[in-house]
């Protein structure tokens, strides 16, 4: 039995500075060979502990023979235990200065026991043979800002279920089955990315994965770490990027987790006005500690570099930025300048984005930020936080408020749909209709819509069409694509039987058509030139609640531009006309009307309309939206001059 020094002084120095970006290679449990002896090396940061021991199924959960040793006064305890192999379960037994004994899971553990168990498991994550080298290489060369991004947000445990017997209480698909069915579905529908909720290990299903205990472990609900790698590989093979929800804002108080890890507030702020989150009953990470910052930034890099993840969606960013978030007067502490900004969290984001962009420029970091904090997606060099994209929460709230209104009241709220264009290019936005909007009595998307059932479906199709045309990347939560009727619950599957009903199948096919259209036409996703990518045709038709606009490319003369007309009332408009800037024939690409498959073209007629020299006669049916393509520019034939004597 050996107690070998794997942690070096250099490791301790970098960890203390907060810049050991591969610290997960040293801390945690690692299958290795030392002096010819095979076993597992354990290391854990617990600077205030009196003693730390390793217990597990290899020593009958008795730790007196496996006490760890702290090296170099670094706060890191370590121990090599021979013959401990991959799959072994273990915990750390921490003796505190107050005389308590704590049983903790490994903060850097690569694998966890399936809940309700809460031990860590030894795992070797370096033995998986990746097959996505082409994907990684191509993405490293591409500029993702110039590519389409349509995201399918998925909670893997409730997308579909298959109960395998009386002892199967969960009915979960495993990662390998998802690699067949979920990947195929996402590809067929036309999404470019999938965003997976609840992958980081968490004890409580009802937290949806937002109260994490195992930051370095993919949840064992659906299989092993290698199984999850297989799923990511399968998505990449299908040409689909993978985004994970990532939660550096807070963590739960579960006894086996990070809270009071060594008997002191180690990972969290000591002052409860900083370290307690009143809304969620959780602990807040202490961003002033370099070792805590190191834990989180190394974790972000870990998922990108070890699991080939393409992007991280950072949850609850606003709660990190504001010291008074969710707190009443007297319940929070101002910063050194007297303000409510968390200066340490701001620096954390700048550090994170700078390191990620330097090491992995193919990867992107997405902010779920619900306030008007400036420069979220601007570079830290220019005073920004450095995120790649930001969820457009303001647009989402206005959009939902408008679309759920009875048509009679829409004209008085017309500005809710136009206001978003005043700031649409101030950040790199993603338009989101996420899981948060279909829970807690908010209703499913289809049941937010007003009117009789047939009106609800038409209204929702027009709403999705408007969303497709509006600047910003796109995100839909699972089930919204086929008009799931019930609110979402993590405890049950989506209601896939609804696809036997014509209205739901038609909705799915329509969303599929929109998604493929989005990928096909660069005008719909080329946004790097800002307001040059968008032009209102008529933003002021509030009396008829109709919106018309153009999405443009960088090409001159409206070449390859796409037009949109969206009617948000049940009124038929047989004499509707649309102003266009050039002569020619405009081809209809999409209509919300079910069963309309014939090719329809609109010949521009001379005559001023909407401030433009030409007009299209475009009769609109109730709740109908039309997407049309601008005339193709014909190449002029070369003319040869006649020879003269």
C-alpha positions in Angstrom: 0.0 0.0 0.0 1.4 3.4 -0.9 0.8 7.0 -0.3 2.4 8.5 -3.4 2.9 12.1 -4.2 1.2 12.7 -7.6 0.3 16.3 -6.8 3.3 18.4 -7.5 4.3 21.8 -6.1 3.6 23.3 -9.6 0.1 21.8 -9.4 -0.5 23.3 -6.0 0.8 26.7 -7.2 -1.4 26.8 -10.3 -4.5 25.6 -8.4 -3.9 28.3 -5.8 -3.8 30.9 -8.6 -7.0 29.5 -10.1 -5.3 28.7 -13.4 -4.8 24.9 -13.3 -7.2 24.3 -16.2 -6.6 20.5 -16.1 -6.9 20.1 -12.3 -9.4 17.3 -12.9 -6.4 15.2 -14.1 -5.0 15.4 -10.6 -7.9 15.8 -8.2 -10.5 13.1 -8.0 -10.0 9.3 -8.5 -7.6 8.1 -11.2 -6.8 4.5 -12.2 -3.1 4.4 -12.6 0.1 2.3 -12.0 2.7 3.5 -9.5 6.0 1.6 -9.0 4.5 -1.2 -11.0 1.4 -1.5 -8.8 -2.0 -1.1 -10.3 -4.6 0.8 -8.4 -6.4 4.1 -8.0 -5.0 7.5 -6.9 -7.4 9.6 -4.8 -7.0 13.4 -4.2 -9.4 15.9 -2.7 -9.2 19.6 -1.6 -10.3 19.9 2.0 -8.0 22.5 3.6 -9.8 22.8 6.9 -10.3 19.1 7.6 -8.6 17.4 10.6 -8.4 14.1 8.7 -9.7 12.6 5.4 -10.1 8.9 4.6 -11.3 7.0 1.6 -14.1 4.4 2.1 -15.7 2.2 -0.5 -16.9 -1.2 -1.5 -13.2 -2.2 -1.7 -12.8 -1.8 2.1 -16.3 -2.6 3.3 -16.9 1.2 3.7 -14.4 1.3 6.6 -11.8 4.0 6.3 -9.3 3.4 9.2 -6.9 1.7 6.9 -7.1 4.3 4.2 -6.4 7.6 5.8 -5.2 10.3 3.3 -2.2 12.6 3.8 -2.1 16.4 3.1 1.0 17.4 1.0 2.8 20.7 1.0 0.2 22.4 3.2 -1.8 22.8 0.0 -5.1 21.7 1.5 -5.0 18.7 -0.9 -5.3 15.3 0.6 -4.1 12.3 -1.4 -3.7 8.5 -1.3 -2.9 5.6 -3.7 -4.8 2.4 -3.0 -3.6 -0.7 -4.9 -6.1 -3.0 -6.7 -9.0 -0.5 -6.7 -10.4 -0.8 -10.2 -12.8 1.0 -12.5 -16.3 0.8 -11.2 -15.4 0.8 -7.5 -17.7 2.9 -5.4 -16.2 5.3 -2.8 -16.7 8.4 -0.6 -14.5 10.6 1.4 -14.9 10.6 5.2 -14.0 14.0 6.5 -13.3 14.7 10.2 -14.0 18.4 10.9 -12.5 20.8 13.3 -15.8 20.9 15.2 -15.6 17.1 15.7 -18.2 16.1 13.1 -17.8 13.3 10.6 -18.9 14.0 7.0 -19.4 11.5 4.2 -18.9 13.3 0.9 -19.0 12.4 -2.8 -16.0 13.4 -4.8 -16.3 16.9 -6.2 -14.1 15.8 -9.1 -15.6 12.4 -9.5 -16.1 11.2 -13.1 -18.9 8.9 -12.4 -21.6 8.5 -9.7 -23.8 5.9 -8.2 -27.3 6.0 -9.6 -29.7 7.8 -7.4 -31.0 7.4 -4.7 -27.4 6.2 -4.0 -24.9 9.0 -3.7 -21.4 7.5 -3.8 -18.8 8.3 -6.4 -17.5 5.6 -8.7 -14.0 5.2 -10.2 -14.0 5.7 -13.9 -11.4 5.9 -16.7 -12.7 8.4 -19.2 -9.6 8.2 -21.4 -10.3 4.8 -23.0 -13.1 5.9 -25.3 -12.2 5.9 -29.0 -13.8 9.0 -30.5 -14.9 9.0 -34.1 -15.7 12.7 -34.6 -12.3 14.0 -35.6 -13.7 15.4 -38.8 -16.5 17.3 -37.0 -14.0 18.8 -34.5 -11.6 19.8 -37.2 -14.3 21.4 -39.3 -15.8 23.3 -36.4 -12.4 24.6 -35.4 -12.1 26.3 -38.9 -15.7 27.6 -39.1 -17.2 30.8 -37.8 -20.3 29.7 -35.9 -21.7 33.3 -36.1 -22.2 32.8 -39.8 -23.9 29.4 -39.6 -27.5 28.5 -38.8 -28.4 27.6 -35.2 -31.7 26.0 -34.4 -31.7 24.2 -31.0 -33.9 21.4 -29.8 -34.0 21.7 -26.0 -34.4 18.2 -24.5 -34.9 16.7 -21.0 -33.5 13.2 -21.8 -35.5 11.5 -19.0 -38.9 12.6 -20.3 -38.5 12.9 -24.0 -39.7 9.3 -24.3 -40.1 6.5 -21.8 -40.1 2.7 -22.1 -40.8 0.8 -18.9 -39.0 -2.5 -19.1 -40.8 -4.3 -16.3 -42.4 -4.0 -12.9 -39.0 -3.1 -11.3 -38.4 -0.3 -13.8 -39.7 2.8 -12.0 -38.2 5.3 -14.3 -38.6 4.1 -17.9 -35.5 6.0 -18.9 -34.0 5.6 -22.4 -30.3 5.0 -21.9 -27.6 7.0 -23.7 -27.2 4.4 -26.4 -30.8 4.2 -27.3 -30.9 8.0 -27.4 -28.0 7.7 -29.9 -30.3 5.9 -32.2 -33.8 7.4 -31.7 -33.2 11.0 -30.4 -30.3 11.6 -32.9 -32.4 10.4 -35.8 -35.4 12.5 -34.8 -33.4 15.7 -34.3 -31.7 15.2 -37.7 -34.9 14.5 -39.5 -36.6 17.5 -38.0 -33.9 19.8 -39.3 -32.4 21.1 -36.0 -28.7 22.0 -36.1 -28.1 21.6 -32.3 -29.5 19.8 -29.3 -29.4 21.3 -25.8 -29.5 18.6 -23.2 -30.9 19.4 -19.7 -29.8 17.6 -16.6 -26.7 15.8 -17.7 -24.4 16.9 -14.8 -25.1 14.6 -11.9 -27.9 15.7 -9.6 -29.7 13.9 -6.8 -33.3 15.3 -7.3 -35.2 14.7 -10.5 -37.5 17.6 -9.7 -34.6 20.0 -10.0 -34.4 19.2 -13.7 -30.6 19.1 -13.3 -30.2 22.6 -12.0 -29.0 21.5 -8.5 -25.8 19.8 -9.3 -23.7 17.7 -7.0 -21.4 15.9 -9.5 -20.1 18.6 -11.8 -17.6 16.2 -13.5 -20.0 13.3 -13.9 -22.6 12.7 -16.6 -25.7 11.4 -14.8 -25.8 7.7 -14.3 -29.5 7.7 -14.8 -28.9 6.9 -18.4 -25.6 4.9 -18.4 -21.9 5.2 -18.1 -19.5 8.1 -19.0 -18.5 6.1 -22.1 -22.1 5.7 -23.0 -22.6 9.5 -22.9 -19.5 9.9 -25.1 -21.1 7.5 -27.6 -24.2 9.8 -27.6 -22.2 12.9 -28.3 -20.3 11.0 -31.0 -23.6 10.0 -32.6 -24.9 13.5 -32.7 -21.7 14.7 -34.3 -21.8 12.0 -36.9 -25.3 13.2 -37.8 -24.0 16.8 -38.1 -25.7 18.0 -34.9 -23.9 20.1 -32.3 -24.4 19.4 -28.6 -25.0 22.0 -25.9 -25.1 21.2 -22.2 -26.9 23.1 -19.4 -24.2 24.3 -17.0 -24.8 25.7 -13.5 -22.0 27.7 -12.0 -24.5 29.9 -10.0 -25.4 27.7 -7.1 -25.5 24.2 -5.7 -27.7 22.3 -3.3 -27.3 21.6 0.4 -27.4 17.8 0.1 -25.2 16.3 2.9 -23.0 14.4 0.4 -22.4 17.4 -1.8 -20.3 20.6 -1.9 -22.0 22.4 1.0 -19.8 22.8 4.1 -17.5 20.4 2.4 -14.8 20.2 5.0 -16.9 21.5 7.9 -16.5 25.1 6.7 -18.1 27.1 3.9 -15.4 26.0 1.4 -17.1 26.3 -2.0 -19.7 28.8 -0.9 -19.5 32.3 0.5 -19.3 32.3 4.3 -21.6 35.3 4.8 -25.2 34.0 4.3 -26.1 37.4 2.7 -23.8 36.3 -0.1 -23.7 32.5 0.2 -27.4 31.6 0.5 -29.8 31.8 -2.4 -33.2 32.7 -0.9 -35.3 31.8 -4.0 -33.9 28.3 -4.4 -32.7 27.4 -0.9 -29.2 26.7 -2.3 -25.6 27.8 -1.8 -23.9 30.3 -3.9 -20.3 29.7 -5.2 -17.7 31.9 -3.7 -16.1 33.6 -6.8 -13.5 35.3 -4.6 -11.7 32.0 -4.0 -9.2 31.1 -6.7 -9.6 27.4 -6.0 -13.4 27.6 -6.5 -13.0 29.6 -9.7 -10.5 27.0 -10.8 -13.0 24.2 -10.0 -15.7 25.8 -12.3 -13.5 27.0 -15.2 -11.7 23.7 -15.4 -15.2 22.0 -15.3 -16.3 24.1 -18.3 -13.2 23.2 -20.2 -13.5 19.5 -19.1 -16.9 19.1 -20.9 -15.6 20.7 -24.1 -12.2 18.9 -24.2 -13.0 15.5 -22.7 -16.6 15.1 -23.9 -16.4 17.1 -27.1 -19.3 19.3 -26.1 -19.9 22.2 -28.5 -21.4 24.7 -26.2 -22.5 25.4 -22.6 -25.7 27.2 -21.7 -25.0 29.0 -18.4 -28.1 29.0 -16.2 -29.2 31.9 -14.0 -26.6 34.4 -15.0 -28.5 37.3 -13.6 -28.4 35.7 -10.1 -24.6 35.8 -10.3 -24.3 39.3 -11.6 -26.5 41.0 -9.0 -25.7 40.9 -5.3 -29.4 41.8 -4.5 -30.9 39.2 -6.8 -33.9 37.8 -5.1 -33.1 39.6 -1.8 -34.9 42.3 0.1 -33.2 45.4 1.6 -30.9 44.4 4.4 -30.5 40.9 3.0 -27.5 41.7 0.8 -24.1 43.2 0.9 -23.0 45.9 -1.6 -19.6 45.7 -3.4 -16.7 47.9 -2.4 -18.0 50.7 -4.5 -21.4 50.6 -2.9 -23.1 49.0 -5.9 -25.2 45.8 -6.4 -22.9 44.3 -9.0 -21.0 41.1 -8.0 -17.6 42.2 -9.2 -16.1 38.7 -8.5 -18.7 37.0 -10.7 -18.1 39.5 -13.4 -14.4 38.7 -13.4 -15.3 35.0 -13.3 -17.2 35.3 -16.6 -14.5 37.3 -18.2 -11.9 34.8 -17.2 -14.1 31.9 -18.3 -14.9 33.3 -21.8 -11.3 34.4 -22.4 -9.8 31.0 -21.6 -12.5 29.1 -23.5 -12.1 31.2 -26.6 -8.3 30.8 -26.4 -8.3 27.1 -25.9 -11.4 26.1 -27.7 -12.5 28.7 -30.3 -15.0 26.2 -31.8 -17.0 26.2 -28.5 -19.5 28.8 -27.4 -20.9 29.9 -24.1 -24.6 31.0 -23.9 -26.0 33.2 -21.2 -29.5 32.8 -19.8 -29.5 36.4 -18.6 -32.9 37.9 -17.9 -32.0 41.6 -17.4 -30.6 44.4 -19.5 -27.1 44.0 -18.4 -25.0 45.6 -21.2 -22.4 43.9 -23.4 -23.1 40.4 -22.4 -21.8 39.1 -25.7 -19.1 41.6 -26.2 -15.4 40.7 -25.7 -13.8 41.4 -22.3 -11.3 43.5 -24.2 -14.2 45.8 -25.0 -15.7 45.8 -21.6 -18.0 42.9 -22.1 -18.6 39.5 -20.3 -17.5 37.5 -23.4 -20.5 35.2 -23.9 -21.0 34.0 -27.4 -24.8 34.3 -27.3 -27.5 35.5 -25.0 -31.1 34.2 -24.5 -33.5 37.0 -25.6 -35.8 36.9 -22.6 -37.3 40.3 -23.4 -38.4 39.2 -26.9 -39.8 36.0 -25.4 -42.0 37.7 -22.9 -43.4 40.2 -25.4 -43.9 37.5 -28.0 -45.8 35.3 -25.6 -47.9 38.2 -24.2 -48.9 39.1 -27.7 -49.6 35.7 -29.2 -51.9 34.6 -26.3 -54.1 37.7 -26.6 -57.6 37.5 -28.1 -57.4 38.9 -31.6 -59.7 41.8 -30.5 -56.9 43.1 -28.3 -53.9 42.5 -30.5 -54.0 45.8 -32.3 -53.6 47.6 -29.0 -50.4 45.6 -28.3 -48.9 45.7 -31.7 -45.7 47.2 -30.4 -44.9 44.0 -28.4 -44.0 42.4 -31.7 -42.1 45.3 -33.1 -40.2 46.5 -30.1 -37.7 43.7 -30.2 -36.3 45.0 -33.4 -35.1 48.1 -31.6 -32.4 46.0 -29.8 -32.3 42.9 -31.9 -28.6 43.4 -32.9 -27.4 44.8 -29.6 -26.3 41.3 -28.5 -25.9 37.9 -30.3 -29.3 36.7 -29.4 -31.1 33.4 -29.3 -34.9 33.5 -29.5 -36.1 30.9 -26.9 -39.3 29.1 -26.2 -37.9 27.0 -23.4 -39.0 24.5 -20.8 -39.6 27.4 -18.4 -42.5 28.6 -20.4 -44.5 25.3 -20.4 -44.5 24.5 -16.6 -46.0 25.8 -13.4 -49.5 26.5 -14.8 -48.2 28.6 -17.7 -49.8 26.2 -20.1 -48.3 24.4 -23.1 -47.6 26.5 -26.2 -50.8 25.4 -28.0 -52.9 26.1 -25.0 -51.5 29.6 -24.7 -53.1 30.4 -28.0 -56.6 32.0 -28.0 -59.8 30.7 -29.6 -61.3 27.4 -30.7 -58.9 24.4 -31.2 -58.6 25.1 -35.0 -57.7 28.7 -34.3 -55.1 27.7 -31.7 -53.2 25.6 -34.3 -53.3 28.3 -36.9 -52.2 31.0 -34.5 -49.3 28.9 -33.2 -48.1 28.2 -36.8 -48.1 31.9 -37.6 -46.3 32.6 -34.3 -43.6 30.1 -35.2 -43.3 31.6 -38.7 -42.8 35.1 -37.2 -40.2 33.6 -34.9 -38.4 32.0 -37.8 -38.1 35.4 -39.6 -37.2 37.5 -36.6 -33.4 38.0 -36.2 -31.8 35.7 -33.7 -30.9 32.0 -33.4 -33.8 29.7 -32.5 -34.6 27.4 -29.6 -37.7 25.2 -29.1 -38.3 23.0 -26.1 -39.3 19.4 -26.9 -43.0 18.8 -27.6 -43.6 22.3 -28.9 -42.9 21.1 -32.4 -46.1 18.9 -32.4 -48.2 21.0 -30.1 -48.0 19.0 -26.9 -51.2 19.6 -25.0 -50.1 19.0 -21.4 -47.6 21.1 -19.6 -44.2 19.5 -19.3 -43.3 17.3 -16.4 -40.0 15.6 -15.8 -41.9 12.6 -14.4 -43.7 11.6 -17.6 -43.0 11.2 -21.3 -44.2 13.6 -24.0 -47.5 12.6 -25.5 -46.3 11.1 -28.7 -49.7 9.5 -29.4 -50.9 13.0 -30.4 -49.1 12.5 -33.7 -52.0 10.1 -34.6 -54.2 13.3 -34.7 -54.0 15.2 -38.0 -53.6 18.6 -36.4 -50.6 17.6 -34.3 -48.9 15.7 -37.2 -49.5 18.7 -39.4 -47.9 21.0 -36.8 -44.9 18.7 -36.6 -44.5 18.7 -40.4 -44.9 22.5 -40.5 -42.2 23.1 -37.9 -40.0 20.6 -39.8 -40.5 22.6 -43.0 -39.6 25.8 -41.2 -36.4 24.3 -39.8 -35.2 23.0 -43.1 -36.1 26.3 -44.8 -34.0 28.1 -42.1 -30.9 26.1 -43.0 -31.4 26.4 -46.7 -31.5 30.2 -46.9 -28.6 32.2 -45.5 -30.7 35.4 -45.3 -32.5 33.8 -42.4 -29.3 33.3 -40.3 -26.7 35.8 -41.7 -26.9 38.4 -39.0 -23.3 39.6 -38.6 -24.1 42.8 -40.5 -26.7 43.9 -38.0 -29.7 45.9 -39.2 -28.6 45.4 -42.8 -30.0 41.9 -42.4 -33.6 43.0 -41.7 -36.0 45.5 -43.2 -39.6 46.2 -42.2 -42.1 46.2 -45.1 -44.9 47.4 -42.8 -44.4 47.5 -39.0 -47.5 49.7 -38.4 -50.5 47.7 -39.7 -51.9 47.4 -36.2 -55.6 47.7 -37.3 -55.2 44.4 -39.2 -52.6 42.9 -36.9 -50.4 42.0 -39.8 -46.6 42.2 -39.9 -44.5 42.1 -43.0 -40.7 42.3 -43.3 -37.7 41.2 -45.3 -34.6 39.1 -44.3 -31.6 40.0 -46.4 -28.1 38.7 -47.2 -25.0 40.9 -47.8 -25.7 40.8 -51.6 -26.9 43.8 -53.4 -30.3 44.4 -55.0 -32.1 42.2 -52.5 -30.6 39.1 -54.1 -31.6 35.9 -52.2 -33.8 37.9 -49.8 -36.8 36.3 -48.1 -40.1 38.1 -47.4 -42.6 37.4 -44.5 -46.2 38.3 -44.1 -47.9 37.2 -40.8 -51.6 37.6 -40.2 -52.4 37.3 -36.5 -56.2 37.5 -36.7 -59.0 35.1 -37.9 -60.0 37.8 -40.5 -59.6 36.9 -44.1 -57.8 39.6 -46.2 -58.7 38.9 -49.8 -57.3 42.3 -51.0 -54.1 42.4 -49.1 -51.2 44.0 -50.9 -47.5 44.0 -50.0 -45.0 46.6 -51.0 -41.7 45.3 -52.6 -38.6 47.1 -53.8 -38.1 45.5 -57.2 -40.0 44.1 -60.2 -40.2 40.4 -61.0 -41.8 37.2 -59.9 -41.8 36.3 -56.2 -42.1 32.6 -55.3 -44.1 31.4 -52.3 -41.9 29.1 -50.2 -44.2 28.4 -47.2 -47.8 29.0 -46.2 -49.4 28.0 -42.9 -52.4 26.7 -44.7 -52.7 22.9 -44.3 -52.6 20.9 -47.6 -51.3 23.8 -49.7 -48.7 22.1 -51.9 -49.0 23.8 -55.3 -46.4 26.3 -56.3 -47.7 29.9 -56.1 -46.0 32.9 -57.5 -46.7 36.6 -57.1 -46.0 38.9 -60.0 -45.0 42.4 -58.8 -47.1 45.2 -60.2 -45.9 48.8 -60.6 -47.6 51.0 -58.0 -46.5 52.5 -54.7 -47.2 50.5 -51.6 -45.6 50.5 -48.2 -43.2 53.2 -49.5 -41.9 50.9 -52.2 -42.4 51.2 -56.0 -44.0 47.8 -56.6 -46.7 45.7 -55.0 -47.7 42.1 -54.6 -51.4 41.1 -54.4 -51.3 38.5 -51.6 -54.8 37.4 -50.4 -54.5 36.2 -46.8 -56.7 33.6 -45.1 -57.4 33.7 -41.3 -54.2 33.4 -39.3 -52.2 32.8 -42.5 -48.5 33.4 -42.8 -46.7 33.4 -46.1 -42.9 33.2 -46.7 -41.8 34.2 -50.1 -38.5 34.3 -52.1 -37.4 37.4 -54.0 -36.8 37.2 -57.8 -33.7 35.5 -58.9 -31.3 38.0 -60.6 -30.7 36.9 -64.2 -27.3 37.1 -65.6 -27.0 39.4 -68.6 -26.0 37.7 -71.8 -22.8 38.8 -73.3 -23.2 40.8 -76.5 -20.6 40.8 -79.3 -19.9 43.9 -81.3 -20.4 43.7 -85.1 -17.2 44.0 -87.1 -17.0 47.1 -89.3 -14.9 47.6 -92.3 
